[in-house]
Amino acid sequence: MPGRTDSSATTDSPDAHPSPTEPRPAGTARTTGTAPAASTARVPADHPRHGLARLLPARTPYRRQLRRIGARRVLEIGCGDGATLAGCAPGSVGIDHDPESVAHCRSRGLTAYTADTFLAGPHARPGAFDALLCAHVLHHLDDEQVEGLLRAYVPYVRPGGGVVLITPQEAGHRAGPDPVRFTDFTLLRAFAASAGLAVRRTYSHPLPRPAGMLLRPNAFVLIGQVPG
């Protein structure tokens, strides 16, 4: 998507719904045979937090977001230490570019792969998952990388399945090392449209949008659906 290298914060309300005209499925993505790596290794390290921030988790497991779409088998891109993956249904799989993160997940009894080993494994089957989760990854990638990642992994979600995309708001964005660009509701919708997803909902989590200026845990959430 040429020209989408930056975006200012949008004024979407916490429970904003897309208008009926945005976006429509643009065709089913196809696998390319190579899956882009994704990792949560760059997620900001914990720092001392004060005030209201101390009452919020540094990183939410996002189980609530997955429950919203009735997710069963989840494919998590950038699974990190498996905090979210551990709460997902049997048959769920995590992918991370960091072999140590993958090894840690496996030591917990979870199913996790690096990108290359996922492609060579038994779980890389079109439509094998009920949902895809990608949290705190996309703001570290440029437009071409984001579009490539979604094109590579969305086909592993069944028709009608859900896609959850999550990126940090201002405070979390400032705290992270080497973010490529601020990825707000506007960009998330554009990326979803490019991947052929229907946008079902966008909202701020865990607190309303203004809290994102000060609280690192606050994030943009987009709920999308694979064309059925």
N, C-alpha and C positions, 0 to 999 in steps of 0.2 A: 504494500500500500504506500506508494511514493508520497512523500510529504508528511507522513504521520510519524514524525520523530519527536514530537513534544505535544503536550496537551495540558492546559490549565485545569484546575479542579472544577468539576461540574457541580451543579446545585441540586442534583438528584436528592430526593428525600429518602429516608431510610427504607421505606417500603415502596419505592417508585416502581411502577409497571411500565413496560414499553407501550408505545402507541400501537394500534393495530397495523400501522404501515411499516413498522420496523421489526427486525429484518426478516426477510423470508429465506427459506432454504435455497441455497444456490447450487444444489446438486450434491451428490454424495462424494466425499473425498475418497481417494484411492491410495492404497499403500504404495510406497516407493521402494521398499526393500531395505531402506536405511532409516533408523530411528534416531532423531537428535537426542543427545544426552541432556539430562535435566538434573538439577541438584538443589538441595536446600543447604548445601555447605556454606553458601554465602549469606544465609540469613543472619542478621546481626547477633553477635554474642550478647549474652545477658549483661546488663549494666544495672547499677543500683537505681531503684525506682522509688518515687515518693508520691505522697498524696493518693489520689484516686487510682493512679496507675498501679499501686501496690495491690489493689483489690482485684485486678484483672490478670488473667494468665498471660505470660509472655508470648505464648503461641497456642492458640486454641486448636484442639484436635479436630474441629469442624465436623463432628458427628451430627450436629443439629442441621447443618447445611445438607448433608447427605440424606438425612431423614426426610427433608422437605421433598426430595425427588424419589423417595421410596427405594433408595439404592440397596441392592443386595451385593452382588460381586462388583467390587470397585477396582479400577486401575488407577493407582495414584502416581502421578508424575512428580518426582522430587520428594520421595518418601522420607528422606532423612533418617532419623532414629526409629521410625515406625510408630510414633505416638498416635497418629490417626489410624494407620493401617491395623494396629492392634485391636481397634474397636470395630473394624469392618467385618462383614459376613465371611464365612468360610468361602474359599475360592478367590478372595481378593488378592491383588498382586501390587507390589510397589516397584518403582524403577528409580534409580539414582545413579548419577555418574561417579559417585565416590564409592570405591570398593569397600572402604571401611564402614560406611553407612549400611551398605548391603549386607556385609558380614554381621554387623550388629543386629540388623533386623532378623537375619536367619538364626542368630543365637537366641532370639526371643521366640523362635518357632514360627516366624512369619515367612511368607514367600516373597522374595525380593530378587531383583536382577539389576545389573548394569544394562545400559541400552542394547549393547551388542549381544549379551547373553540372553536377553529377553527375546530378541528376534530369532535366536537359534533354539529357543526352548519350546515346551509344549503348550504354553499359554498364549502364544502369539497367533491367535486365530480370529479372523474377522467376526465381529459381533459376539465375542466371548464374554464381554462384561456388560453389566447393567448401567454403569456410570463411570465417568472419568473425573478425577479431582486433580487440579493443578493449582497449588497454593504457594504464594511467595516465590514464584519462579519467573513469571513473564516480564517483570520489570528489570530483570537482568539481561534480557535478550533484545536484539534489535527487531525491526518489523519482519524482516525476511526469516529470521530464526524462529520468531513466534509462529508465523504462518506455517513454516516447515514442521514445527513441533506438532501443531494441531492437525495438520494434514496427515502426519505419520501415525498419530495415536487415536484420533477420533474414529477411524474405521474399526477399531477393536471394540467399540461400544455398539450394542445392538440397536437396530432402528427403534426409535421411540425412547431410547435411553437418555439419561441426563448427563450434563457436563457442568461442573462447578469450577469457575475461575475466580481466584482470589489474589488481590494485590494490596500492598500497604498504602495507607493514606499518608498525609504529609509527615507526621512525626516519625512513623516507621520508615518512610522513604529516606528521610534525612539521616537516620541512624545507621542505615545499611551501607556496607562498603560497595563502591563501584556500581551503583544502579545505572542502567542505560538511560532510562527516562521514566518520568512520573506517569504511571499507567492507571488512569482513572476510569470512570464509567464510560466515557466517550470512546476511549481506546478499546476497552473490553468489548463494547458492542461492535466496534468495527472489526476486531479480530474474530468475534463469534460469527459475524456475517460472512467474513472471508472464508471461514471454515464450513459454511453452509448450515450453521446452527440457527434455530429459532430461539430468540431470547424470551424467556418466560418471566424473569424478574431480575431487578437489580436492587441492592440495598446495602446499607452500612451495618457493620457488625464489629463488636458487640454493642456499641453505643451509637446514637444518631450521628450523622455526618459531621457536625461542627466539632465533635470531640477528637476527630482525626488530626486536627491542628496541633494537639498537645499530647495525645496518648498513642504510644507506639502500637499497642495491640489492635487499634481500630483499622478495619480493612474494608476495601471495596469487594463486594460479592456479586457475581453474575451467575444466574441459573439459566442454563441453556438446554436445548433438547435436540437430539439427533433426528433428522427427518425420518418419519415412519412410513 
